[in-house]
Amino acid sequence: MIGFDELVRRFAGLERGELVRWVENRWVLPEEPGGETGKRWVFHEVDVARVELILHIRRELAVDDEAMSLVLGLLDQVYSLRRQMRRLCDALERQPPEVRDAIRRALPKAGGDGP
């Protein structure tokens, strides 16, 4: 976990007001110890990675604030679907071989016309 100032120093070109806006837009969700709002935010590793992602998208892809909410929302959906798929695959691997084989036979071929 790191504090607000340390996070701003970590990334060249990241401005304090910019990070505050990202938190206000709920693009980054730091912990607020004691329920206090403001610069007492504590950022976890996932928050740091999110800041790095936002910086990359803004700098490399020139995505503006209006589109950023959409981009981040879509990325969050992709990550959620990947977690769900991993859980499903893990559950399938715990099934008896005959069940796994039946499921594989029932699935459409990759790149097929199925959903």
Backbone as CSV, one residue per row, in Angstrom:
resi,resn,N_x,N_y,N_z,CA_x,CA_y,CA_z,C_x,C_y,C_z
1,MET,0.847,-1.177,0.000,0.000,0.000,0.000,0.892,1.238,0.000
2,ILE,0.445,2.228,-0.744,1.191,3.479,-0.794,0.225,4.650,-0.672
3,GLY,0.765,5.775,-0.290,-0.041,6.979,-0.132,-0.162,7.763,-1.421
4,PHE,-0.975,8.784,-1.351,-1.270,9.639,-2.497,0.003,10.253,-3.082
5,ASP,0.791,10.896,-2.244,1.991,11.588,-2.719,2.988,10.625,-3.352
6,GLU,3.164,9.471,-2.736,4.097,8.482,-3.279,3.617,7.988,-4.646
7,LEU,2.329,7.812,-4.801,1.784,7.364,-6.086,2.011,8.417,-7.159
8,VAL,1.790,9.672,-6.831,2.013,10.754,-7.802,3.484,10.800,-8.214
9,ARG,4.394,10.617,-7.249,5.837,10.625,-7.559,6.256,9.428,-8.407
10,ARG,5.554,8.332,-8.270,5.938,7.098,-8.962,5.831,7.223,-10.484
11,PHE,4.880,8.020,-10.964,4.636,8.108,-12.396,4.957,9.513,-12.906
12,ALA,5.945,9.592,-13.778,6.336,10.880,-14.364,5.155,11.467,-15.132
13,GLY,4.877,12.708,-14.879,3.817,13.389,-15.608,2.435,13.240,-14.997
14,LEU,2.298,12.435,-13.953,1.001,12.301,-13.279,0.834,13.488,-12.340
15,GLU,-0.201,14.255,-12.554,-0.446,15.432,-11.734,-1.427,15.098,-10.613
16,ARG,-1.265,15.789,-9.500,-2.115,15.545,-8.324,-3.589,15.715,-8.673
17,GLY,-3.925,16.824,-9.333,-5.322,17.081,-9.692,-5.895,16.018,-10.608
18,GLU,-5.050,15.493,-11.463,-5.471,14.439,-12.383,-5.857,13.174,-11.600
19,LEU,-5.015,12.792,-10.648,-5.301,11.606,-9.843,-6.555,11.812,-8.995
20,VAL,-6.723,13.006,-8.438,-7.932,13.309,-7.670,-9.165,13.138,-8.553
21,ARG,-9.108,13.632,-9.774,-10.232,13.511,-10.708,-10.536,12.044,-11.022
22,TRP,-9.477,11.238,-11.172,-9.684,9.811,-11.466,-10.377,9.113,-10.305
23,VAL,-10.011,9.502,-9.088,-10.676,8.924,-7.917,-12.126,9.407,-7.866
24,GLU,-12.349,10.678,-8.116,-13.721,11.217,-8.121,-14.574,10.565,-9.201
25,ASN,-13.959,10.232,-10.333,-14.676,9.546,-11.416,-14.828,8.049,-11.151
26,ARG,-14.217,7.584,-10.065,-14.255,6.177,-9.654,-13.527,5.270,-10.638
27,TRP,-12.535,5.832,-11.328,-11.684,5.021,-12.186,-10.654,4.286,-11.349
28,VAL,-10.289,4.877,-10.214,-9.368,4.293,-9.243,-10.089,4.353,-7.904
29,LEU,-10.026,3.248,-7.147,-10.805,3.155,-5.908,-9.896,2.903,-4.706
30,PRO,-9.238,3.956,-4.204,-8.361,3.765,-3.049,-9.160,3.532,-1.769
31,GLU,-8.449,3.025,-0.801,-9.034,2.855,0.530,-8.991,4.206,1.236
32,GLU,-10.008,4.480,2.034,-10.051,5.725,2.801,-10.036,5.370,4.284
33,PRO,-8.845,5.293,4.893,-8.752,4.910,6.301,-9.601,5.807,7.190
34,GLY,-10.368,5.217,8.046,-11.215,5.980,8.959,-12.366,6.670,8.269
35,GLY,-12.604,6.331,7.013,-13.712,6.930,6.290,-13.454,8.356,5.847
36,GLU,-12.220,8.830,6.011,-11.895,10.202,5.621,-11.745,10.294,4.110
37,THR,-12.195,11.401,3.554,-12.059,11.639,2.130,-10.936,12.619,1.893
38,GLY,-10.200,12.420,0.813,-9.165,13.375,0.460,-7.827,12.736,0.266
39,LYS,-6.802,13.478,0.594,-5.450,13.056,0.286,-4.907,12.024,1.265
40,ARG,-5.716,11.482,2.101,-5.308,10.402,3.001,-5.592,9.044,2.379
41,TRP,-5.892,9.046,1.118,-6.171,7.797,0.424,-4.967,6.866,0.492
42,VAL,-5.270,5.572,0.546,-4.243,4.537,0.512,-4.511,3.692,-0.728
43,PHE,-3.481,3.525,-1.548,-3.613,2.819,-2.812,-2.976,1.440,-2.711
44,HIS,-3.738,0.434,-3.092,-3.250,-0.947,-3.110,-2.595,-1.232,-4.458
45,GLU,-1.973,-2.369,-4.567,-1.281,-2.761,-5.803,-2.213,-2.700,-7.013
46,VAL,-3.464,-3.118,-6.842,-4.415,-3.085,-7.949,-4.697,-1.650,-8.381
47,ASP,-4.706,-0.714,-7.442,-4.915,0.700,-7.768,-3.733,1.256,-8.551
48,VAL,-2.529,0.875,-8.137,-1.321,1.325,-8.827,-1.337,0.807,-10.266
49,ALA,-1.705,-0.453,-10.442,-1.792,-1.022,-11.788,-2.855,-0.305,-12.619
50,ARG,-3.947,0.067,-11.987,-5.024,0.783,-12.688,-4.545,2.166,-13.136
51,VAL,-3.809,2.862,-12.271,-3.250,4.168,-12.634,-2.307,4.007,-13.821
52,GLU,-1.473,2.997,-13.781,-0.546,2.753,-14.893,-1.310,2.474,-16.189
53,LEU,-2.380,1.692,-16.094,-3.213,1.400,-17.269,-3.846,2.680,-17.820
54,ILE,-4.396,3.495,-16.946,-5.035,4.748,-17.381,-4.015,5.653,-18.057
55,LEU,-2.840,5.767,-17.466,-1.796,6.591,-18.076,-1.435,6.073,-19.463
56,HIS,-1.307,4.772,-19.589,-0.975,4.174,-20.882,-2.071,4.467,-21.917
57,ILE,-3.304,4.269,-21.533,-4.420,4.500,-22.461,-4.477,5.966,-22.879
58,ARG,-4.298,6.853,-21.930,-4.364,8.292,-22.235,-3.198,8.721,-23.126
59,ARG,-2.000,8.248,-22.805,-0.814,8.707,-23.530,-0.644,8.012,-24.883
60,GLU,-0.797,6.711,-24.897,-0.524,5.946,-26.117,-1.708,5.926,-27.080
61,LEU,-2.912,5.938,-26.550,-4.099,5.836,-27.397,-4.871,7.149,-27.479
62,ALA,-4.431,8.150,-26.741,-5.046,9.479,-26.748,-6.552,9.426,-26.479
63,VAL,-6.936,8.644,-25.479,-8.343,8.533,-25.090,-8.667,9.664,-24.124
64,ASP,-9.745,10.395,-24.398,-10.124,11.516,-23.531,-10.964,11.020,-22.349
65,ASP,-11.248,11.934,-21.417,-11.979,11.564,-20.203,-13.348,10.974,-20.502
66,GLU,-14.035,11.529,-21.473,-15.380,11.056,-21.790,-15.357,9.602,-22.258
67,ALA,-14.410,9.273,-23.111,-14.309,7.904,-23.630,-13.658,6.964,-22.621
68,MET,-12.849,7.516,-21.710,-12.136,6.675,-20.749,-13.095,5.858,-19.888
69,SER,-14.201,6.459,-19.465,-15.174,5.714,-18.656,-15.680,4.488,-19.407
70,LEU,-15.953,4.665,-20.687,-16.414,3.552,-21.512,-15.324,2.496,-21.655
71,VAL,-14.111,2.921,-21.957,-12.994,1.990,-22.138,-12.753,1.194,-20.861
72,LEU,-12.691,1.882,-19.726,-12.447,1.191,-18.462,-13.599,0.252,-18.109
73,GLY,-14.834,0.671,-18.384,-15.982,-0.197,-18.135,-15.912,-1.471,-18.960
74,LEU,-15.536,-1.342,-20.219,-15.413,-2.519,-21.087,-14.268,-3.427,-20.635
75,LEU,-13.143,-2.821,-20.253,-12.027,-3.626,-19.752,-12.414,-4.361,-18.468
76,ASP,-13.143,-3.689,-17.585,-13.596,-4.336,-16.352,-14.486,-5.538,-16.664
77,GLN,-15.347,-5.405,-17.680,-16.202,-6.516,-18.085,-15.374,-7.678,-18.625
78,VAL,-14.358,-7.373,-19.427,-13.488,-8.421,-19.963,-12.790,-9.156,-18.818
79,TYR,-12.229,-8.394,-17.863,-11.541,-9.018,-16.731,-12.500,-9.882,-15.916
80,SER,-13.721,-9.411,-15.720,-14.717,-10.170,-14.974,-15.068,-11.469,-15.710
81,LEU,-15.259,-11.371,-17.007,-15.560,-12.569,-17.796,-14.417,-13.570,-17.758
82,ARG,-13.194,-13.081,-17.782,-12.032,-13.978,-17.700,-11.991,-14.696,-16.354
83,ARG,-12.296,-13.968,-15.263,-12.335,-14.609,-13.935,-13.424,-15.674,-13.890
84,GLN,-14.596,-15.344,-14.439,-15.697,-16.307,-14.457,-15.341,-17.532,-15.291
85,MET,-14.698,-17.312,-16.437,-14.290,-18.423,-17.288,-13.273,-19.312,-16.576
86,ARG,-12.337,-18.694,-15.840,-11.344,-19.460,-15.089,-12.037,-20.314,-14.037
87,ARG,-13.028,-19.742,-13.331,-13.768,-20.506,-12.318,-14.515,-21.667,-12.951
88,LEU,-15.113,-21.436,-14.111,-15.835,-22.485,-14.821,-14.886,-23.596,-15.249
89,CYS,-13.744,-23.223,-15.802,-12.756,-24.227,-16.223,-12.250,-25.037,-15.032
90,ASP,-12.003,-24.360,-13.917,-11.559,-25.061,-12.705,-12.624,-26.052,-12.233
91,ALA,-13.898,-25.630,-12.262,-14.992,-26.518,-11.851,-15.102,-27.713,-12.792
92,LEU,-14.931,-27.482,-14.082,-15.010,-28.582,-15.050,-13.884,-29.585,-14.842
93,GLU,-12.699,-29.084,-14.506,-11.562,-29.977,-14.277,-11.762,-30.883,-13.071
94,ARG,-12.625,-30.489,-12.151,-12.898,-31.305,-10.965,-13.971,-32.368,-11.230
95,GLN,-14.545,-32.353,-12.419,-15.597,-33.316,-12.761,-14.980,-34.634,-13.234
96,PRO,-15.755,-35.705,-13.145,-15.261,-36.998,-13.637,-14.971,-36.918,-15.138
97,PRO,-14.064,-37.753,-15.622,-13.680,-37.713,-17.040,-14.865,-37.833,-18.001
98,GLU,-15.844,-38.672,-17.676,-16.979,-38.840,-18.591,-17.807,-37.557,-18.708
99,VAL,-17.899,-36.790,-17.629,-18.624,-35.519,-17.666,-17.844,-34.514,-18.507
100,ARG,-16.532,-34.437,-18.285,-15.699,-33.520,-19.081,-15.778,-33.863,-20.566
101,ASP,-15.733,-35.153,-20.883,-15.811,-35.568,-22.286,-17.154,-35.202,-22.899
102,ALA,-18.234,-35.393,-22.147,-19.569,-35.058,-22.657,-19.682,-33.558,-22.918
103,ILE,-19.119,-32.754,-22.052,-19.159,-31.296,-22.241,-18.350,-30.905,-23.468
104,ARG,-17.166,-31.499,-23.628,-16.344,-31.180,-24.808,-17.077,-31.538,-26.100
105,ARG,-17.777,-32.665,-26.110,-18.519,-33.066,-27.308,-19.688,-32.124,-27.576
106,ALA,-20.271,-31.566,-26.529,-21.435,-30.689,-26.687,-21.045,-29.281,-27.125
107,LEU,-19.810,-28.898,-26.903,-19.378,-27.543,-27.284,-19.158,-27.464,-28.792
108,PRO,-19.550,-26.333,-29.383,-19.249,-26.140,-30.813,-17.730,-26.010,-30.993
109,LYS,-17.267,-26.363,-32.168,-15.847,-26.236,-32.455,-15.432,-24.767,-32.390
110,ALA,-14.199,-24.516,-31.992,-13.690,-23.146,-31.917,-13.786,-22.497,-33.279
111,GLY,-14.285,-21.268,-33.306,-14.450,-20.547,-34.561,-15.693,-20.963,-35.313
112,GLY,-16.516,-21.796,-34.666,-17.746,-22.263,-35.312,-18.845,-21.235,-35.262
113,ASP,-20.040,-21.654,-35.614,-21.178,-20.746,-35.663,-21.910,-20.607,-34.340
114,GLY,-21.461,-21.331,-33.317,-22.173,-21.313,-32.042,-22.028,-19.988,-31.322
115,PRO,-22.799,-19.808,-30.232,-22.774,-18.560,-29.460,-21.455,-18.349,-28.756
